[in-house]
Amino acid sequence: MIRVLIVDDSAFVRQALTRMLASDPEIEVVASANDGADGVAKIKELRPDVVTLDVKMPRVDGLEALRRIMTECPTPVLLLSSHTSEGADVTLRGLELGAMDFVDKTSVQGHMNLLGLSQELREKVRALAGVPKDRVALQPRPWPDRRPARRRGKSSHVAEVVVIGTSTGGPPALQAIIPRLPAGLASPVLVVQHMPVGFTRSLAERLAARSQIAVREAEDGERVAAGSVLIAPAGRHMKVRRRGASVTVWLDDEPRSALHRPSVDVLMTSVARTFGERAMGIVLTGMGSDGVVGMRAIREAGGRTLAESEETSVIYGMPKAAVEAGVVDESVPLGRMADEILAAV
């Protein structure tokens, strides 16, 4: 059984989450707490496998509770947040402090799409329960130093564009890569991070504040230019298309059948068609198999593909799926990824 502790100041939300999780025969809600102090005490007493933690609570709030959890009793934490501007920023601070993932609880409070949220909640609790204990102890991941990436030897592959796809554990992984890229990087970097609508702009802003290279949420029709990082906005697919001498961003809702929007597969396939052998595809930590089709497209076009190695992945799902599908040229630990990008471009 996966033992879960719910920490939330709302009695209604605690009851709703308990019902959602109890519908899974392999998940047991062992207790609930109404604030951060009570939550930390019960984690120490009950030693749950996963904790769901509200980010905004009276007395000891979610972020302070998270600091204490990671210091005193490291446990996989799933944050519950809202997609407001303030909620998104607090959530990303929580991911920096060691939380592994989050769900948007707006639908619980608004009584909307509870079925969809229930499935997402159970899937994420299952994934976090499977994270090795020593990987939890590594949280929170510190911000990387600001030393630029080093060219350890010129790659035989020259990339005109780099595409990164990631999901659970992605924000801290991106923080270990993007701030180490120089402002004059000779290619654009395109990023798909699985997130609910309302969170990707905050992610881009937080990365931009810590990076030498320009980072922003992508806009439809803008030019894909060297020396910039474009984050795909949540809720839309990001593609690229060539218009004369320039390549521009194309935001689109198709295919609507894709499990994720934005989809790593959709972006990488588009990049493979546009850049061919001059493309580099990278899959980082995350649940599921998004990226397998896209990495195959880049590889078949002659481009290079990398996956984050198991030793550094919070969730070795997306990288593992790509490796097992035979579409990865090399598995690379997270700490080397920025160097590999610099060598390639």
N, C-alpha and C positions, 0 to 999 in steps of 0.2 A: 504493500500500500504506500502511496505517496501522501505524506502527512503535511498538511498546509495550515498555517496560521494566518488569519485575516486581521489586518490592523486598519481601522477606519473609524472616524468619529460619527458617521451616520449609521444609525441602527437599521434604516431601510437598506442601505448599500450592503451592510454586513449580511443581512438576511438574504438579499438578492444573490450575492456572491456565493453564499453557502449553498443555496439551492442549485445554482449553476454547476458548482464543483461536485456536489453530491450526486448529480446525474451520471457521473463517471464512476463505475464500480471499483476503480483502482485508485480513487482519490478520496481521502478522508480529511475533513476539516476538524482539526483537533481542538481548536479554541479560537476565540476572537478577542480583540482588544480595541478599546475606544480612543486611545491616544498613543503617542510614541513611547512614553515611559512605561506604560503598561505592556506595550508590545515587546520592548526589549527584555523586560522581566520574564515574560512568558516564553520568549525564544530561549532564554537561558535555562528555564525550567523544563520546557517540553522538547527542545531540540527538533523543531520541524524540519522537513526536507526543503520546503519553499515558504517564503513569506510574501503575501500581497500587502503592499504598503501605500496608503493614501499619502499624497505629497503635501496636502494642506490640512493641518489639524491644530486644535488649540493646545496649550501647554507645550509639550515637546512635539514639534512638527516633524513631517516626514524626513526632511533633509538632516535634521539633528539626530533623529532616530537612526537614520541610515549610517551616519558617521559612527554612532555608538555600536551598531550591529557589526559593521565591518572591522571595528577595532576590538570589540569584546567577544563577539560570537559570530564569526563569518558564516553567512547563510545566503543562498541564492534569493535575491529579492526581485519581485515583479512590481513595478510602480503602477499606481492608478492615478491618472492625470486627466486634465481637460485640455481641449485644443485651443483655448484662449491664448493670446500672446503671452500673458504672464505664466499660464499653466505650462506652455511649451518650454519656456525658458527654464522654469524650475525643474521640469522633467529632465532636460538635458544636463542640468547641473547634477541631478541625481545619478544619471548614467556616468558622469565623470567621477562621482564619489564611490561607485562600485555596484550600483544596481545593474542587473543584466539585461532587462528589457522592460517594456511598459505596455499598458493598454489604455485606450481613451475611454474613461468611464462616463463620458457625457451621455451616452446612450442609456446607461443605468438610471441616471438622474432624470433623463427626459423620457423614460419608458419607450425608447425607440430601438428597434433592431436588437432586442435582447437575445434572440436566437443566434444571430451572427456573433455577438460578443461572447456568448456562452461557449461557442466552439473555439473561438480564438483564445479565450481564457484557459480552457482545458488543455489546448495544444501547447500553450506557452508554459503552463505549470509542468506538464510532462517533460518538455524540453529542458527546463531549468533543473528539474529533479535529477536529470541524467548528467549534469555537469560534474566532472571530477572534483572532489573536495579540495585538492591542492590548487585547482584553477580558481575556486572561490576565494581561497586564501590570498591569491594574488591580487584580488580586488581591494581597494580601488587602484586602477592603473594610474600611475603618476603621469602628468603631462610630460611628453618627451622633451629632451633638451633642444635648444634652438640651433644646434650645430647643423649645417646643411648636409644633405646627403653627399656621399663621396662616390666618385666614379672609380670603381675597383678594377676597371678594365673595360675597354669598349666592347659592347655587345656586337655580335655579328648581325643582329637584327636591328634595323633602324625604324623607330616608330614615329609616325607623324601625329598619332593620337593615342591616348591611354584611356581605357574604359574600366572602371572599378564597380563591381556589384557586391552588395553586402546586405545583411539583415540583422538578426539578433547578435548583439555585441559589436555592431558596426560603428557607432559613433566613437567609442574609445579607440577602435582600430584605425579609423580615419584620422583621429587626433595623433596617432603615432606615425602617420605617413605625410599628410598634407603640410603640417608646419615645417617639415624638413625639406620641402621642395623650394628651389630658389625662384625669385620673382621673374627671372629671365628664362624660365624653362622653355625649351624649344618645341613644345607641343602643348595642346590643350589636354585637360584631364576631365573626363565626363563621369559622373558618379550617380549610381542608383542605390539609394538606401531605402529599404522597405520601412515606411512610416505612415501613420494616419495623416489625413489632410490637416494642415495647420501647424505641422512640426518641422517641415524641411527648411522653411525660411529661417527659423531660429537656429537650426543646425548650421546653415551656411554662415549666418552672422557670427556664431561662436567660433567657427573655424577661421573665418576671415580675421577676427580680432587677434588670433594667435599665429597667423601665417604671414610670410613674406609675399607669397604668390596671391594674386587676387582670387577671392572665393565669393560666389554669389549663387542664389537660386536662379536657374535658367528661365529665360523668357522666350516666348514663341517668336521666331524670326530673327533672333539675334545671331551675330556671327560667331562661329566657333573659332576662337583665336588662340594662338600660342600664348603661354604665360598666364593662363587662367584656368580655374576649376569651376565647372558648372554642375550644380546639384539639381537633379531632376525633381520638379515639384511633385509632391504627393498628390495622387488622384488622377494623374495624366501620364501617358506614355511619352518618353522623350525619344525622338529619332533625329537623324541628321540627313540633309540632302544637299547636293552640290548645285550651286547656281552660278554658272560662269566660273570665275577663278576662286570663288569663296564657298565655304560650307556653312550652312545655317542650321539652327535648332528648329525642329518641327515638333510641336506638342500636339498630341492627338489622343482620342479616346479608344481607338481601335488597335488591337483586337479587344473587344469587350469581354471575350471569353477567357482572357489571361487571368491566372490566379492572383497575380499582383499587378497593381497599377500605381507607379511605374514598374515595368518588368525589365529585369536584367537581360533576358533573352531578346526582347524587342529592340532595346538599344544596341546591344552587341551585334545583332543580325544586321541592323541598319548601318552600323559603322563598318562591318565587314564588306557590305556592298559598296560603300562609298570610298573606303580607304584601302581595301584589299590587303596586300602583304605589309602595308605600312601601319597596321593596327596592332595594338597590344591589349589583351584582355586579362583582367585580374578578378578572381573571386575570393572574397574574404569570408570570415565567420558568418554563420547564419543557418536558420532552419530551412529544410526543404531542398529543392533541386533547381531553383531558378538560376539560370546561367549556363546550364549544360548545353542547350541548343545554341545559345549565343557564342559560347567558347568554341563549339564545333565549327560554327560558321567562320569565325576568325581564323581558326587553325586551317580549315580547308582553303581559305583565301590566301594562305601563306603567312599569316601573322603569327605572333608569339602569344602564348597563354601561360599564366602563372596562377597558382592557388596557394592560399595561406596554409601552412603546414599544421598538422594536428596538434603539435606541441604548443602552439600559441593560440589556436582557435578557441573562443569561448564555447561555441557550438560547432562541432566539426560535421556539419550537415551539407551545406552548399559546396564547400571544397571537396568533401568526400565524394559527393555525387559526381562532380566533374572529373575527379581522379579515376573513379571506377568506370566512368563512361569512356575513358581513354582520350580525353580532349585537353589534357594538361601537359605542357612541356616540362614544367618543373614545379615542385612544391617548395615554398620559401617561407621561413619564419618571418613573423611580422616585422621584427627589427631590421630585416634586410630589404624589405619591400621598396622603400624609398630609394635605396642605392640601385636596385634593379631597374627602377623606372628611369633614373638619371642616366644609367649606362645605356639604356635602350634609345633614349631620345637625344 
